[in-house]
Amino acid sequence: MIYQVKKLIFRGMRRLVSAAYAFGFRHIIITGYPKVKNAKPALFVANHQSTFMDGILMGITAYKANPYILVRADIFKSKFAKIALDLIRLLPIYRKRDGLSNVSQNDTVFEKCFQVFDQKGVVALFPEGNHAIERSLRPLQKGAARIAIMAEERNDFQLDLSIIPVGLHYENHAERWHDVYIHYGEPFSVLPYKEMYKENPQKAFKELTDQIREGIEKEILDIKWKEEYPLFEQLRQLLKPYAHDLSSNVKSLVHAENDCLEKIRLQLVDNETKLISLKKKVIDFFQQARSVGLTEDFQIVKPNILILIIQLVGLILGFPFWLIAKTINAIPEYIIENKIIKGVKDPTWHISLRVGVSTFLYPIYYGLLWIILSLIFDWIIGGLVVFSLPLFSVIYYEVEYLRKKIKNHYLLFRNKQLLKQEKEIVDELKSLIR
């Protein structure tokens, strides 16, 4: 009975969270999932770019897997948090930094994972152990390998557990209405490590961890040259409109970008003269772009008067809906932006908090609004108004996105020297890639 109640609550929460996330991202691009959705039992292993957002994105996009997700234990401190997080299938994992006495509690968590696997279920975890905004894969902990091999061992290596690497990529870690990518890679088995584990468990854990790393690397944008990270992040931005055409890896834009950047790295790593020359051009270009007012996430596109007119028409048509959404949503947005986000310095928390708080705040706010409108008019009119507001919110976000594009388009009309600089840099990058 308790299990059935928890299952119903989980399904309801999942639908609520899925709806909220539809207003958090412009596009949620998923690749590779159809070929792994029936691979059960399974262990999802992913990079960790955001906070609890990463786990929830896997939870709502892996729609048949319904994974249990291992997350840092410090968010389970209160009794309410433990109950709420258990309902949405989040499990605590203890790290050495949480204290050695706490790490021993992982035995209980591991046992829960083993039970999930025995029931042909899915567990997801983040082997990096912590989140970071950089688009690079950090050193992995051995916990994922340990769980996978120990699960097979207790089933005499007959469990047929699949390890599935997952790549997460945010176009913008802080703001709403940007794209997010979720890539599911090729599943692989633990069985090749059976004999190695019997002879040398630590070696088996290490080599399986290395294979997990290789799997995740194939599904993310992994800037390997850490010393030149800022430069390569800017190169990624410049190459975005051209990456698909320059790469043979067409699985997604992220894969194409990673392929292009890695080819450039290999060309520059032993050519300091060319690196210094390119870096100077790129730094100068971005400084000028910022000085004229181009936003950080702009893309250089040759100005076109017809496109600009179409964009302006769209802006004018969407403005009344933008104004309605801006006015009606002012109270919840004030609470989110000024009472919650303003005090959080780590930008990787911003999108998680914006969407997470909205999941609960907006239904309550719209419910109260419906009651007020029902008292003033009637419940049908109140319902029609309230149920139209999510659509108005989508138009609001889209108008904001369009406004930014129009601004950048206009600025490029006025600063065409930037187009010349961009072409010179991109042509040089193309020569390095080819």
N, C-alpha and C positions, 0 to 999 in steps of 0.2 A: 504493500500500500504506500509506504513512504517513498519507495523507488518510483512508483507511478506518478505520485504528486511532484517529486523533484523533476521527473521527465517532462511533465506538463509545464512546470514553471520554466524549465530550460528552453522549451520550444517557444513559449511566449516571450521570454527575454530575448531569444535569438531573433525573433521577428521584429521586436522593438528596436534592438541594436542595429539590425540590418537596415531598417528604415532610417534611423538616425545617420548611419554611415553613408547612405545615399545622398545626404545633404552635406557631407563632409568633404567628399572628393568629386571632382568633375568627371573623371573616369576611373574605374577600378579595372585594370587590365590583368586578366588571368591567363596564363599559358601552362600547358602540360598537365593540367588536372585530370582531364578525361582518361588519360592512360594510367593514372595511379589511383583513381577513386575507388576501385575495387580491390586494391592491394591491402588486405587486412589479414592479420594484425600488422600495424605499421608504426614506425617512429619517424615523425617529421623533425628534421633538424634544420634550423634557419639562422640566418644572420640577424642581428639585433640592432636596428637603426633607431627605433622609437622606443616608447615605454610599453605600457600594457596594450597600446594600439596594435603592436605586431601580433600578439597572441589572438586578439579578438578578430583581426582581419583574417587570420587563418581559420578561426572558428566559424566565421560567417560565410567564407568563400568555399571552404571544404565542406560543401553542403551535405554530403553523404557520410563523411568521415566522423563528424561531431567529436573532434579531438579533445582529450583532456590536456590542459596546457600547464607546463611547469613554469612558475614565475617566482621571482625573488620573495623570500619568506617574510621580509619586513612589512609587507603590505597586509599581512594577516594578523596584525597585532591585536586589534579589537575583536570582541566576540561577534559583533555585527558583521564586520568584514569577513570573518571566517565563514559565517553562514551564507552571506551574499555571494562570496567568491566560489564557495563550494557549489552553489546552485548553477553557476555558469561554467562549471568544470575547470576551474583554476586550482592548481595544487601547489603548495609551497615547496621550494627547493632551498636548502640551506647551504651557504657558502662559507669558506674558511674565515672570511672577513666578518661573518656573523657570530664567530666564536666556535671553538672546537666542540664545546658541549652541545651546541645546537646542531652541528654537522651530523652527530650520531642519530638525530631524528630523521635523517634521510632514509634510514633503513625502513621506516614505516612508509615513507613516500614511495620508495622503490617497490615495496610490496604491493602498494596500490597500483602502480604501473604494471606490475606482473599480472595482477588480477584483470586489468583492462585488456592486456594482450591475450590472456587465456579466454576472454570472451570475444575475441576477434575485433577488439577495439583499436583506437589510435591515440597515441600520446605525442605531444609536440613540445620541443624544448629549444633553448638557445645556447649552444655550446660556448659562445664567447663569454657568457657569464654576466655581462652587463651591456648596457646600450651606449651608443655613441653616434653622433651625427655624421661623422666622416664616412665617405663611400669607399671603405676599405674593410677587408675582413681581418679581424684581430686574432691573436692566438686563441686556440680552442681548449677548453677543459676536457678532461677524459670522461666526464659523467655520462655523456650520450653513449659512448662505446661501452662503458661499464654496464649500463642498464640493458643495452641490446644483447651483449654476450651473456650476462647473468640470466636474462629472460630465456635465452635458448638453452643454457646449461640446465636450468631447473626443469626443462622439458626434453632433456636428453637430445638437444639439437634437432627436435622434430616440430618446433613451433612454426617454422617458415615465416619468420619476421622479416618484413621489408623495411629498409632504411631509405627514407625519401628526402633528399636535399631540397630546401626551399629558399628562394631568393626574394628578398623584400627591397623595394626601391621607392623612395618618396621623392617626387619632384620638388616638393617644398615641405620641410619638416614642421613648420610652424603655422602656416596659413591654411584656411579652408579653400576648397575649389581648385585644387591642383590634382594632377594625376598620381596614382599609386599603382605599382606593378607587383604582382605576386606570381612568381615562376616556380613551378614544380618540376624537379629534375628527374633523371633516370633512377628508378629504385634499384637497390642492390641488397644482397644477402649477407648474413653474418657467417654462413656455413664455411666459407674458405678459411676462416680464422679458428676453426674448431681445434685442429691439431696443434696450432701455435699456442692457443690458450692453455691447452693441457700441459704443454712443455714450459711456457713462460707467459703467464697471464699479463704482466705489465707490458711486454712486447706486443702482445695481441691488442691490448687497449690502445697503445700508441699508434700502431699501424692502421687500426680501424679508424682512429681519430684523424689520421692523415688522409684516409680515403673520404671521410666525411668532409674534411676541408676542401678537397679537390672537387667534390660534388657541389658544395655551396658556391665555390668560386666560379663555376660554370654558369650559375644562375643569377649573378649580381654584377654590378659595376664595381670592380675591385681595382682601385688606384694603388698600384704596388709601390710606386716611387714616393715614399712618405715625405722625403725631404722636399719634393717638388709638388706636394699635394695642391697648394693654392693654384699653381700654374695649370695643372691638369684639370682641375675643376673648371677653370675658365676655358680651357680648350674644349672640354665637353660641351659647354654652353655654345661655343662658336660652331662646333661640328653638328649640333643637333639637327639642323635642317638637311644635312647632307649624309648623315651616318648610314642610313639604309642603303643608299646608292654606293657607298664606299666599302661596305662590308658584305661578306658572303654569309654571315650569320644573320639570318632574317627572322629568327624566332620572335624577337621583339626589338624595339628601339634601344632598350637597355643593353641587350646582347650586342647589337651593332655598335653602340657607343663604346662598350668595353673592348671590343675587337679593335676598333680604330685607335683608341688610346694606348692599348698595349703595343700595337705596331709602331706608334710614335715613340713610345718609351724605349723600345729596342733600338730605334734609330738614333736617339739622343743620348742614351746612357753613357756612351763612350765618345761623344762628340761635344765637348764642353763649349767650343766656339759657337757651334750652331745653337746649342741650348741657350747661351747667354744672349745671342742675337734675337732668337725667337721670343724669349722671355721679355726682353726690352720692348719689342713691338706689341706684345699682348698687354703688358702693364700699361703702356701708353694709350692703347686703344680703349681699355676699360676705364682709365682715368678720364679720358675725353667723353666717353659715353655717359659716365656719371655726371660730369660737369655740365652737360647740356640737359640733364634731367631724365635720361632713359632709365627705366626701372631695372632692378637687378635681374629679373627673369625675362628680359626682352630677348627676342630673336631678330637678328638683322634680316629684313626682307625688303627687296627692292620696292620703293614706293610706287603705288598704283592708284591713280585718282579714282578709277571705277570702284576698286575695292574699298577705298576710304569712304566713298559716297554710300555704298551698301552698308558699311559699318555704322555710319552716322544715322541712316534710316532705321536700322535695328535698334540703335541707342534711343532714338526719339520714340519709337513704338513701345519700347520696354520701360521707358521712364515712369509712366503712371503706376505700373505694377511695382517698380523699384521703390517709388515713394510710399506706396501703401505698406509694403513689407518693412521698409525702413522705419516707418512710424509705429506700426503695430508691434514689431519685434524689438522696439527700443528698450523696453524694461528687461527682458531676459538677456539681451545682448549687453546691456550695461552691467548686469550682475556678472556675466561671464568674463567680459573684458576688463572691468575695473575692480571687481572684488575677488576674482580668481586668477586670471592670467597675469595681471599687472604685477603681482608679487612673486611670480615664478620666473627666475632668471634663466633656467635651462630651457632653450627653445625646443628641445626634443619632447618636452612635456606639453607644449602648447596645443598641437593638433589633437593629442590624446585627450586633454582636458576640455578643449572646445567641443569636441564631438561627444565625449563621455558625459559631460555635464548636460549638454543639450538633450541627450537621450532621455533624461528624467525631467529636466526643467521645462522643456517645451510642452510635453503632454500635460503637465500640471497647469501651466500657464494657459494653454489653449482650452483646457477643460473649464477653468475659471472664467475665461472669456466667453465660452459658450453659455455658461450659466447666466452671466450678466446680460448678454444679448437676448437670451430667452426671456428674461424678466422684462426687458425693454420692449422687445418685439414679440416673437414666439420662437419655440425650439427649432422649427424647421428653418426659418430664416437664419437663426443663430448657427445652426449646423451647417448650412450652405456656406456661410461666411467663413466659419472656422475651418471647414474641410477644404476650402479653396486656398487657405493661407500657405500650405506647403508648396503649392504650385507657384504662388507669388514669390516665395523664398528662393525657389530655383531660378526664376526670372531675375530676381535681385542679384544673385551670385553671378549669373550670366551677363547681366548688364555691367556689373563691376569689372568682370573679366574683359568685356568688350571695350569699356571705357579706357582701360589700361592699354589695350592694343591700339586704339585710336590715338591716344596720346603719343605712344611710341612711333606710330605711323607718321603722325604730323611732325614730330621732332626729326625724323629721318628726311622728310621733305626739306626741312630747313637746314639740315647738317649733312649734306650729301658726301662730304669728305669722309665721313665715317664708313660709308659704303665702299669707298675706294680702299680705305685701310683694311676693312674686313675682308675684301676680296684678295688683297695681297697676302694676308695671313692665312686664309683658307686655302689659297692655291699652294702655299708652302706646305701646309699640313697634308694636303692631298698628295703632294709629291713624296712626302715621307711615308704615307700609308701605302701607296702603290709601289 
